[in-house]
């Protein structure tokens, strides 16, 4: 379960961060499987980030569910308690949501309730990534943790989103945001971090899937595909 990836992602005008690049790559790769009634948990109709756009030509309905009214959701509800009837959804997206929940199992149980038999869920979570409250940030998940959360699904695939050098590259990339100021030193640090991060990211993409066992323990996060 690997996405189509670019060797130099920052050359695209939509590039934001290395982690977002992996998420968009997975979503764009598997967009052809998003059909029928699709529910985007925590998704934003407004103020989207990244390159992914819903495949409107092949879905019947794409519902955004969110508690943030500024994103103009179709459904205003908590991801752990939705007003929808069971078994009426064909596909669910739950990207970058579970880490923000006090009870992520309740959300996964709700996904299982809403999906029809053989329905699909695509989910993602960060691992090596800074704290990012929205409005809270409670936890990180390993592959084992994700498989346990989705243990009631009949098929679960989990894939790393980048490797060891990608983690280092992402940290350098995000470090640029923390280096402010107009001094020569600040400008030099930002310049150095930019090119170091790009070199590390290129190296990560070139080596991904061929790392040794020790380096396979590092990743920016995980992407999951599960069948109910």
Residue frames as qw, qx, qy, qz and C-alpha x, y, z in Angstrom:
[[0.000, 0.889, 0.458, 0.000, 0.00, 0.00, 0.00],
 [0.445, -0.323, 0.081, 0.831, 2.34, 2.72, -1.25],
 [0.302, 0.849, 0.252, -0.352, 1.38, 6.09, -2.72],
 [0.639, 0.563, 0.147, 0.503, 2.69, 7.71, -5.87],
 [0.427, -0.793, -0.044, 0.432, 5.46, 10.02, -4.68],
 [0.456, 0.860, -0.089, 0.211, 7.55, 12.76, -6.24],
 [0.784, 0.002, -0.238, 0.573, 11.34, 12.90, -5.79],
 [0.251, 0.034, -0.171, 0.952, 11.33, 16.67, -5.22],
 [0.078, -0.684, -0.725, 0.003, 7.93, 17.52, -3.71],
 [0.186, -0.671, -0.217, 0.684, 8.83, 21.11, -2.74],
 [0.151, -0.083, 0.492, 0.853, 8.92, 22.04, -6.43],
 [0.089, -0.587, -0.725, -0.350, 5.11, 21.93, -6.52],
 [0.062, -0.457, 0.059, -0.885, 3.47, 25.24, -5.63],
 [0.688, -0.518, -0.228, -0.454, 1.06, 23.53, -3.21],
 [0.698, 0.010, -0.600, 0.390, 3.86, 22.02, -1.08],
 [0.441, -0.813, 0.021, -0.379, 3.46, 22.81, 2.63],
 [0.403, -0.623, 0.654, -0.145, 5.45, 20.31, 4.70],
 [0.227, 0.290, -0.914, -0.168, 6.92, 16.86, 4.15],
 [0.232, 0.167, 0.883, -0.372, 4.24, 15.31, 6.34],
 [0.526, 0.529, 0.244, -0.620, 1.42, 16.99, 4.40],
 [0.367, 0.500, -0.632, -0.464, 3.09, 15.79, 1.20],
 [0.024, 0.069, -0.997, 0.023, 2.79, 12.17, 2.34],
 [0.353, 0.382, 0.677, -0.521, -0.85, 12.62, 3.35],
 [0.503, 0.591, -0.082, -0.625, -1.80, 14.19, 0.02],
 [0.242, 0.398, -0.823, -0.325, 0.11, 11.48, -1.85],
 [0.129, 0.116, 0.968, -0.184, -1.85, 8.74, -0.09],
 [0.402, 0.520, 0.485, -0.576, -5.22, 10.47, -0.51],
 [0.434, 0.596, -0.325, -0.593, -4.63, 11.23, -4.19],
 [0.112, 0.276, -0.932, -0.206, -3.44, 7.67, -4.84],
 [0.037, 0.246, 0.957, -0.150, -6.53, 6.08, -3.27],
 [0.325, 0.274, 0.142, -0.894, -9.09, 8.67, -4.34],
 [0.461, 0.087, -0.660, -0.586, -10.44, 6.26, -6.99],
 [0.340, -0.215, -0.906, 0.130, -11.71, 4.06, -4.13],
 [0.081, 0.284, 0.478, -0.827, -13.72, 6.90, -2.57],
 [0.209, -0.221, -0.673, -0.674, -17.21, 6.34, -3.93],
 [0.365, -0.571, -0.728, -0.105, -20.86, 6.60, -2.97],
 [0.368, -0.890, -0.111, -0.247, -21.56, 8.40, 0.30],
 [0.638, 0.204, -0.389, 0.633, -18.29, 9.72, 1.76],
 [0.453, -0.872, -0.173, -0.058, -18.01, 11.18, 5.25],
 [0.513, 0.481, -0.324, 0.633, -14.99, 13.38, 6.01],
 [0.614, -0.692, -0.344, 0.159, -14.58, 13.41, 9.80],
 [0.459, -0.669, 0.040, 0.584, -12.93, 16.64, 10.90],
 [0.508, 0.291, 0.451, 0.674, -12.65, 17.67, 7.26],
 [0.032, -0.595, -0.142, 0.790, -12.75, 21.29, 6.19],
 [0.496, 0.705, 0.481, 0.162, -14.86, 22.60, 3.36],
 [0.173, 0.961, -0.069, 0.206, -13.13, 25.98, 3.75],
 [0.195, -0.836, 0.504, -0.094, -9.45, 26.77, 4.43],
 [0.996, 0.057, 0.028, 0.062, -8.18, 23.47, 3.06],
 [0.236, -0.754, 0.567, 0.234, -4.49, 22.61, 3.17],
 [0.498, -0.184, 0.804, 0.268, -2.53, 20.60, 0.62],
 [0.175, 0.239, -0.624, -0.723, -3.37, 19.34, -2.86],
 [0.063, 0.237, 0.968, 0.044, -6.08, 16.75, -2.28],
 [0.438, 0.072, -0.043, -0.895, -9.53, 17.50, -3.69],
 [0.615, 0.139, 0.702, -0.331, -12.57, 15.21, -3.33],
 [0.092, -0.015, 0.809, 0.580, -13.25, 13.19, -6.51],
 [0.431, 0.299, 0.330, -0.785, -16.66, 14.79, -7.06],
 [0.528, 0.297, -0.515, -0.607, -17.19, 13.00, -10.39],
 [0.518, 0.038, -0.850, -0.085, -17.41, 9.56, -8.75],
 [0.067, -0.163, -0.788, 0.590, -19.03, 10.20, -5.35],
 [0.153, -0.650, -0.676, -0.312, -22.74, 10.58, -4.69],
 [0.333, -0.908, -0.101, -0.234, -22.33, 12.73, -1.60],
 [0.585, 0.187, -0.435, 0.658, -19.32, 14.16, 0.24],
 [0.448, -0.836, -0.243, -0.206, -20.20, 15.28, 3.74],
 [0.336, 0.421, -0.490, 0.686, -17.87, 17.31, 5.95],
 [0.640, -0.659, -0.391, -0.059, -18.38, 16.76, 9.68],
 [0.436, 0.261, -0.346, 0.789, -16.79, 19.25, 12.05],
 [0.343, -0.722, -0.509, 0.318, -17.36, 21.18, 15.27],
 [0.264, -0.372, 0.088, 0.886, -15.68, 24.26, 13.80],
 [0.403, 0.748, 0.485, -0.208, -18.42, 26.35, 12.18],
 [0.052, 0.791, -0.292, -0.535, -15.84, 28.52, 10.39],
 [0.202, -0.234, 0.851, 0.426, -15.12, 25.54, 8.08],
 [0.606, 0.203, -0.132, -0.758, -18.80, 25.44, 7.00],
 [0.149, -0.095, 0.984, 0.009, -19.41, 21.74, 7.71],
 [0.481, -0.193, -0.610, -0.600, -22.38, 19.85, 6.28],
 [0.727, -0.476, -0.490, -0.066, -22.83, 18.17, 9.65],
 [0.077, -0.658, 0.444, -0.603, -22.12, 19.94, 12.94],
 [0.910, -0.357, -0.088, -0.192, -21.34, 17.10, 15.34],
 [0.411, -0.650, 0.639, -0.009, -18.71, 15.38, 17.43],
 [0.488, 0.409, -0.724, -0.266, -16.81, 12.64, 15.58],
 [0.022, 0.090, -0.956, 0.277, -17.62, 10.21, 18.39],
 [0.261, 0.473, 0.748, -0.385, -21.39, 10.85, 18.27],
 [0.074, 0.060, -0.467, -0.879, -22.88, 11.61, 14.88],
 [0.554, 0.242, 0.368, -0.706, -26.59, 11.98, 14.06],
 [0.495, 0.340, -0.611, -0.516, -26.35, 9.54, 11.13],
 [0.930, -0.073, 0.127, -0.338, -28.02, 6.16, 10.85],
 [0.539, -0.437, 0.697, 0.183, -25.80, 3.03, 11.00],
 [0.604, 0.099, 0.737, 0.287, -24.57, 1.30, 7.85],
 [0.445, 0.822, 0.342, -0.101, -25.34, 4.16, 5.45],
 [0.031, 0.891, -0.357, -0.278, -21.83, 5.38, 4.60],
 [0.920, 0.374, -0.072, 0.092, -19.60, 3.87, 1.90],
 [0.681, 0.276, -0.238, 0.635, -16.30, 5.56, 2.76],
 [0.401, -0.906, -0.120, 0.058, -14.95, 7.56, 5.70],
 [0.523, 0.519, -0.297, 0.607, -11.90, 9.80, 5.95],
 [0.602, -0.791, -0.101, 0.044, -10.39, 10.40, 9.38],
 [0.701, 0.376, -0.156, 0.586, -7.10, 12.19, 8.76],
 [0.279, 0.279, -0.365, 0.844, -5.09, 13.89, 11.50],
 [0.526, -0.538, -0.167, -0.637, -8.00, 13.60, 13.94],
 [0.830, -0.327, -0.451, 0.019, -7.44, 10.72, 16.37],
 [0.548, 0.061, -0.419, 0.721, -4.52, 12.34, 18.19],
 [0.111, -0.337, 0.097, -0.930, -6.80, 15.23, 19.20],
 [0.685, -0.395, -0.351, -0.501, -9.40, 13.04, 20.92],
 [0.416, -0.488, 0.615, -0.458, -9.59, 12.07, 24.58],
 [0.704, 0.014, 0.684, -0.192, -11.25, 8.81, 23.52],
 [0.248, 0.439, -0.620, -0.601, -10.06, 7.82, 20.03],
 [0.098, 0.087, 0.990, 0.053, -11.63, 4.38, 20.41],
 [0.335, 0.567, 0.563, -0.499, -15.07, 6.00, 20.55],
 [0.340, 0.641, -0.270, -0.633, -14.38, 7.62, 17.18],
 [0.129, 0.273, -0.897, -0.323, -13.23, 4.35, 15.61],
 [0.207, 0.292, 0.904, -0.234, -16.29, 2.57, 17.02],
 [0.384, 0.646, 0.260, -0.606, -18.48, 5.28, 15.48],
 [0.258, 0.513, -0.607, -0.549, -16.75, 4.78, 12.12],
 [0.020, -0.018, 0.996, 0.086, -17.47, 1.06, 12.35],
 [0.292, 0.478, 0.696, -0.449, -21.13, 1.77, 13.17],
 [0.352, 0.673, 0.003, -0.651, -21.61, 4.17, 10.25],
 [0.147, 0.428, -0.740, -0.497, -19.94, 2.13, 7.52],
 [0.900, 0.155, -0.070, -0.402, -21.82, -0.42, 5.46],
 [0.864, -0.198, 0.431, 0.169, -20.35, -3.91, 5.18],
 [0.732, 0.249, 0.303, 0.557, -17.20, -3.77, 3.04],
 [0.087, 0.984, 0.076, 0.133, -17.10, 0.00, 3.51],
 [0.700, 0.267, -0.206, 0.630, -13.70, 1.70, 3.56],
 [0.325, -0.937, -0.049, 0.122, -12.00, 3.99, 6.03],
 [0.636, 0.443, -0.175, 0.607, -8.82, 5.96, 5.34],
 [0.483, -0.871, -0.084, 0.041, -7.10, 7.40, 8.40],
 [0.604, 0.458, -0.311, 0.574, -3.82, 9.05, 9.26],
 [0.568, -0.814, -0.088, 0.084, -2.01, 10.02, 12.45],
 [0.271, 0.809, -0.447, 0.268, 1.28, 11.76, 13.18],
 [0.889, -0.279, -0.261, 0.253, 4.08, 10.08, 15.13],
 [0.532, -0.257, -0.055, 0.805, 7.31, 12.13, 15.18],
 [0.080, 0.646, 0.357, 0.669, 5.63, 15.51, 15.05],
 [0.067, 0.161, -0.411, 0.895, 5.42, 18.57, 17.32],
 [0.059, 0.498, 0.742, -0.445, 2.49, 19.14, 19.67],
 [0.088, -0.136, -0.384, -0.909, -0.31, 20.79, 17.68],
 [0.168, 0.344, 0.740, -0.553, -3.41, 21.51, 19.74],
 [0.238, -0.078, -0.486, -0.838, -6.71, 21.65, 17.85],
 [0.149, -0.890, 0.187, -0.388, -7.90, 22.52, 20.44],
 [0.648, -0.582, 0.486, -0.071, -5.98, 19.74, 22.26],
 [0.623, 0.469, -0.624, -0.060, -3.29, 17.21, 21.37],
 [0.788, -0.467, 0.242, -0.320, -3.56, 14.10, 23.53],
 [0.784, -0.276, 0.547, 0.100, -1.43, 11.30, 22.09],
 [0.328, 0.560, -0.641, -0.409, 0.62, 9.59, 19.36],
 [0.929, 0.034, 0.265, -0.258, 0.02, 6.11, 17.92],
 [0.211, -0.414, 0.826, 0.319, 2.34, 3.33, 16.81],
 [0.471, 0.098, -0.697, -0.532, 1.33, 0.79, 14.16],
 [0.260, -0.184, -0.924, 0.210, 0.38, -1.63, 16.94],
 [0.120, 0.329, 0.488, -0.799, -1.76, 1.05, 18.55],
 [0.440, 0.259, -0.276, -0.815, -3.62, 1.72, 15.30],
 [0.443, 0.011, -0.852, -0.278, -4.21, -1.96, 14.64],
 [0.118, -0.263, -0.837, 0.465, -5.67, -2.30, 18.12],
 [0.274, 0.323, 0.204, -0.883, -8.00, 0.67, 17.61],
 [0.599, 0.309, -0.337, -0.658, -9.29, -0.85, 14.36],
 [0.162, -0.205, 0.963, -0.070, -9.34, -4.45, 15.62],
 [0.560, 0.356, 0.625, -0.411, -13.04, -4.89, 14.78],
 [0.542, 0.644, -0.243, -0.482, -12.38, -4.33, 11.05],
 [0.961, 0.080, 0.263, 0.008, -11.82, -7.39, 8.90],
 [0.761, 0.338, 0.080, 0.548, -8.88, -5.94, 6.97],
 [0.229, -0.953, 0.040, 0.196, -6.35, -3.36, 8.16],
 [0.751, 0.338, 0.006, 0.567, -3.31, -2.07, 6.26],
 [0.311, -0.917, 0.002, 0.250, -0.89, 0.38, 7.84],
 [0.721, 0.448, 0.027, 0.528, 1.93, 2.19, 6.05],
 [0.468, -0.517, -0.103, 0.709, 4.68, 4.47, 7.33],
 [0.308, 0.928, 0.183, 0.101, 4.65, 8.06, 6.09],
 [0.267, 0.830, -0.404, 0.275, 8.37, 8.53, 5.50],
 [0.887, -0.136, -0.346, 0.273, 11.36, 7.14, 7.35],
 [0.647, -0.481, -0.168, 0.567, 14.37, 8.11, 9.47],
 [0.353, -0.014, 0.181, 0.918, 15.80, 10.80, 7.20],
 [0.129, -0.600, -0.507, -0.606, 12.31, 12.12, 6.57],
 [0.514, -0.743, -0.396, 0.165, 11.82, 12.67, 10.30],
 [0.510, -0.380, 0.015, 0.771, 15.07, 14.65, 10.45],
 [0.187, 0.256, 0.425, 0.848, 14.09, 16.59, 7.33],
 [0.269, -0.723, -0.538, -0.340, 10.65, 17.41, 8.70],
 [0.530, -0.689, -0.279, 0.408, 12.09, 18.64, 12.00],
 [0.393, -0.173, 0.190, 0.883, 14.51, 20.91, 10.13],
 [0.011, 0.463, 0.558, 0.689, 11.66, 22.10, 7.92],
 [0.392, -0.781, -0.468, -0.132, 9.45, 22.95, 10.89],
 [0.581, -0.463, -0.167, 0.648, 12.41, 24.48, 12.68],
 [0.269, 0.292, 0.269, 0.878, 12.46, 27.23, 10.07],
 [0.277, -0.732, -0.439, -0.441, 9.15, 28.50, 11.46],
 [0.626, -0.708, -0.247, 0.215, 10.72, 28.91, 14.89],
 [0.572, -0.189, 0.091, 0.793, 13.70, 30.90, 13.65],
 [0.163, 0.919, 0.347, 0.094, 12.55, 34.49, 13.43],
 [0.373, -0.750, 0.111, 0.535, 14.41, 37.74, 13.11],
 [0.573, 0.818, 0.013, 0.037, 16.18, 39.78, 10.46],
 [0.345, -0.768, 0.501, 0.199, 19.73, 39.37, 11.71],
 [0.423, 0.546, -0.683, -0.235, 22.38, 37.72, 9.56],
 [0.133, -0.208, 0.943, -0.223, 22.44, 34.77, 11.94],
 [0.580, 0.296, 0.573, -0.497, 18.67, 34.22, 11.74],
 [0.641, 0.603, -0.188, -0.435, 18.67, 34.48, 7.96],
 [0.254, 0.499, -0.824, -0.082, 21.59, 32.07, 7.70],
 [0.326, -0.049, 0.885, -0.329, 19.93, 29.54, 10.02],
 [0.674, 0.441, 0.327, -0.495, 16.72, 29.66, 7.95],
 [0.542, 0.632, -0.457, -0.313, 18.69, 29.23, 4.73],
 [0.063, 0.396, -0.913, 0.078, 20.70, 26.34, 6.16],
 [0.483, 0.100, 0.761, -0.421, 17.65, 24.57, 7.57],
 [0.691, 0.515, 0.035, -0.507, 15.84, 24.85, 4.24],
 [0.551, 0.561, -0.587, -0.193, 18.59, 23.19, 2.24],
 [0.092, -0.281, 0.921, -0.254, 19.42, 20.61, 4.90],
 [0.610, 0.204, 0.574, -0.507, 15.74, 19.63, 5.09],
 [0.713, 0.542, -0.163, -0.413, 15.48, 19.30, 1.30],
 [0.321, 0.501, -0.804, -0.026, 18.58, 17.12, 1.16],
 [0.262, -0.116, 0.879, -0.381, 17.30, 14.89, 3.97],
 [0.686, 0.345, 0.346, -0.540, 13.84, 14.60, 2.37],
 [0.626, 0.560, -0.447, -0.310, 15.35, 13.66, -1.00],
 [0.128, 0.376, -0.905, 0.150, 17.47, 11.03, 0.74],
 [0.473, 0.047, 0.714, -0.515, 14.44, 9.69, 2.58],
 [0.750, 0.442, 0.071, -0.486, 12.42, 9.30, -0.60],
 [0.503, 0.556, -0.645, -0.151, 15.33, 7.57, -2.33],
 [0.124, 0.276, -0.914, 0.269, 15.86, 5.09, 0.52],
 [0.623, -0.093, 0.339, -0.698, 12.26, 4.58, 1.64],
 [0.945, 0.099, -0.021, -0.310, 11.40, 0.89, 1.88],
 [0.821, 0.336, -0.382, 0.259, 15.04, -0.18, 1.82],
 [0.170, -0.747, 0.450, -0.459, 16.16, 1.06, 5.24],
 [0.373, 0.123, -0.876, 0.281, 17.69, -1.24, 7.82],
 [0.457, -0.529, -0.715, 0.000, 15.59, -2.51, 10.72],
 [0.344, -0.403, -0.387, 0.755, 16.77, 0.21, 13.11],
 [0.027, 0.130, -0.155, -0.979, 15.78, 3.04, 10.77],
 [0.297, -0.351, -0.727, -0.510, 12.41, 1.47, 9.96],
 [0.328, -0.527, -0.681, 0.389, 11.40, 2.35, 13.52],
 [0.079, -0.416, -0.102, 0.900, 11.27, 6.04, 12.57],
 [0.158, 0.506, 0.673, 0.516, 8.44, 7.74, 10.70],
 [0.105, -0.161, 0.061, -0.979, 6.57, 11.05, 10.60],
 [0.597, 0.049, 0.366, -0.712, 3.30, 9.14, 11.01],
 [0.275, 0.069, 0.951, 0.124, 1.07, 6.38, 9.68],
 [0.521, 0.147, -0.259, -0.800, -1.61, 6.01, 7.03],
 [0.342, 0.045, 0.913, -0.219, -4.27, 3.32, 7.41],
 [0.539, 0.053, -0.453, -0.708, -6.77, 1.68, 5.10],
 [0.243, 0.003, 0.908, -0.342, -9.36, -0.61, 6.68],
 [0.436, -0.149, -0.634, -0.621, -12.37, -2.53, 5.43],
 [0.547, -0.226, 0.428, -0.683, -15.40, -3.04, 7.65]]
